[in-house]
Amino acid sequence: MNTASTSIHPETAIGYVHLTVSDLGRSLAFYQYLLGFRLHRRDGNTAHLGAGSSDLLLLTEQPGAHPRPPRTTGLYHFAILVPSRADLARALSHLVETHTTLQGLSDHLVSEAIYLADPDGNGIEIYSDRPRDAWQFEGTLVSMATQPLDVDGLLSELSGRDEAWSGLSAESSISCNGTGRRLCSCQLAGIITTLVSIPGLALAHHHHHQMPLVCAPLSSVCLTKPNWLD
């Protein structure tokens, strides 16, 4: 299949990511207390979380579930896009105060990011975008890099602010990233569409690696339809 011309309308967004976890109580404590998700509801062994409006994350307990073996196809990480640099600074400050183990802090030129993993080893990125008019391009591709994050500069966003940590902003959203090549299916506006996922795919609306979509084989990704499908 030729994927060179494959595209998705830029208003398309990921509705939620659905992960399998081995201990739902442990995962809820992690996502609520450390990352600031709100529990919207529980249906049996599945919990629906978000930032107060639409679901962003579904967690389904499967006792005995094991992390994906290294160097195999699956979820690399899912990403939480926060609306501002100050929101990212508050998240970092909270993670430091709670002694949360971090895996990386990076400046990608178009964004700044925090990397960590949940108790089941699922990778997580929390990031904020720089203004789109500040992005640099090489032809049609966005210029990106992985450089050390200016932690002091980021935390300076909190200088003079008295706002306490209150969890994820309601404007937060989700994107994701995968490893390997595989066919996968996602549901878009009630239609099952089969796509080819390629390393580093993500929705064009998110800069991740400039391609349309990736599905996480260990679980699922739900898309929300753009207005033109109404």
Secondary structure, DSSP 8 states (H G I E B T S, - for coil): ---TT----TT-EEEEEEEEES-HHHHHHIIIIIT--EEEEEETTEEEEESSSSEEEEEEE-TT-----TTSSEEEEEEEE-SSHHHHHHHHHHHHHTT----EEEE-SSEEEEEEE-TT--EEEEEEE--GGG--EETTEE----EE--HHHHHGGGTT------SS-TT-EEEEEEES-EEEEEEETTEEEEEEE-TT---TTS-TTSSS----TTSEEEEE--GGG-
